[in-house]
Amino acid sequence: RGSFTLVAFVCDNQQIQDVLPQVVIVNEKHLTKGESVAALRLHLDEHTVLWTASKAWVTGTIMCKIVRLLSKVLSAYRASHHFILSTDGYRAHLTRPVWRAVNRARIMYHLIPAKMTWVLQPCDTHVFSVLKNTLRRECQVLALTQPTGSMSMPLLFRALAQTISLVLRGVSWQGAFRDLGLTGVQAAVSDRVLGKLQMESRPTVASELPTLPELQ
């Protein structure tokens, strides 16, 4: 219905995966008097946040808010881990305030080139198809319990909470990062990805800082 957006996060560490924030943005126009934000939050786990906005999509302002939330959650692991935030080149991800927020959070920003997320973005390549199928199934199960077979917003959030538990918390996505070469070991890049990138062999990437031509 265009009523909400789920901003999903996955990583290659299961311990951190369990506490990563999952952000639900709800279009406030779709909430009825009987569907308060507080009531909807009751369906979500402690690491899933619910925000309302005039439109249910990510803006530059919301992206800055997301980065600050990530920074807060990841602060407990900063001494032992290094963080890279991977996202696409959507304009709301590229504003100057967003870059400043990422810099203040001490997170490296990894932008996927336009029209390449279907090959290189873990959520697009591995996660979202499972997530959408699971949410569809959970919605169907709950709809069958209703006399009219229709879905209310509370029921939708029950289905969403179960989907987050099963897919974003209950599954290790470490293999997705290995498959895409996002673990620092290029030898792990899968033949499937190499084929889509039209590469005959795995790239050799040195551990030292790149030269300017290499960076370009």
Secondary structure as the mmCIF struct_conf table of DSSP 4:
data_model
#
loop_
_struct_conf.conf_type_id
_struct_conf.id
_struct_conf.beg_label_comp_id
_struct_conf.beg_label_asym_id
_struct_conf.beg_label_seq_id
_struct_conf.end_label_comp_id
_struct_conf.end_label_asym_id
_struct_conf.end_label_seq_id
STRN STRN1 PHE A 4 VAL A 7
BEND BEND1 ASP A 12 ASP A 12
HELX_RH_AL_P HELX_RH_AL_P1 GLN A 14 GLN A 17
TURN_TY1_P TURN_TY1_P1 ASP A 18 VAL A 19
STRN STRN2 GLN A 22 ASN A 27
HELX_RH_3T_P HELX_RH_3T_P1 GLU A 28 HIS A 30
TURN_TY1_P TURN_TY1_P2 LYS A 33 GLY A 34
HELX_RH_AL_P HELX_RH_AL_P2 VAL A 37 ARG A 41
TURN_TY1_P TURN_TY1_P3 LEU A 42 HIS A 43
BEND BEND2 LEU A 44 LEU A 44
TURN_TY1_P TURN_TY1_P4 GLU A 46 HIS A 47
STRN STRN3 THR A 48 ALA A 53
BEND BEND3 SER A 54 TRP A 57
HELX_RH_AL_P HELX_RH_AL_P3 GLY A 60 LEU A 74
HELX_RH_3T_P HELX_RH_3T_P2 SER A 75 TYR A 77
TURN_TY1_P TURN_TY1_P5 ARG A 78 SER A 80
STRN STRN4 ILE A 84 ASP A 88
HELX_RH_3T_P HELX_RH_3T_P3 ARG A 91 HIS A 93
BEND BEND4 LEU A 94 THR A 95
HELX_RH_AL_P HELX_RH_AL_P4 ARG A 96 ARG A 104
TURN_TY1_P TURN_TY1_P6 ALA A 105 ARG A 106
STRN STRN5 MET A 108 ILE A 112
HELX_LH_PP_P HELX_LH_PP_P1 PRO A 113 PRO A 113
TURN_TY1_P TURN_TY1_P7 ALA A 114 LYS A 115
HELX_RH_AL_P HELX_RH_AL_P5 THR A 117 LEU A 120
HELX_RH_AL_P HELX_RH_AL_P6 PRO A 122 PRO A 122
HELX_RH_PI_P HELX_RH_PI_P1 CYS A 123 VAL A 127
HELX_RH_AL_P HELX_RH_AL_P7 PHE A 128 ALA A 143
TURN_TY1_P TURN_TY1_P8 LEU A 144 THR A 145
BEND BEND5 GLN A 146 GLN A 146
TURN_TY1_P TURN_TY1_P9 PRO A 147 THR A 148
HELX_RH_AL_P HELX_RH_AL_P8 MET A 153 THR A 163
HELX_RH_PI_P HELX_RH_PI_P2 ILE A 164 ARG A 169
TURN_TY1_P TURN_TY1_P10 GLY A 170 GLY A 170
BEND BEND6 VAL A 171 VAL A 171
HELX_RH_AL_P HELX_RH_AL_P9 GLN A 174 ASP A 179
TURN_TY1_P TURN_TY1_P11 LEU A 180 THR A 183
BEND BEND7 GLY A 184 GLY A 184
HELX_RH_3T_P HELX_RH_3T_P4 GLN A 186 ALA A 188
HELX_RH_AL_P HELX_RH_AL_P10 ASP A 191 LYS A 196
TURN_TY1_P TURN_TY1_P12 LEU A 197 GLN A 198
BEND BEND8 GLU A 200 SER A 201
BEND BEND9 SER A 207 GLU A 208
HELX_LH_PP_P HELX_LH_PP_P2 LEU A 209 THR A 211
HELX_RH_AL_P HELX_RH_AL_P11 LEU A 212 LEU A 215
#
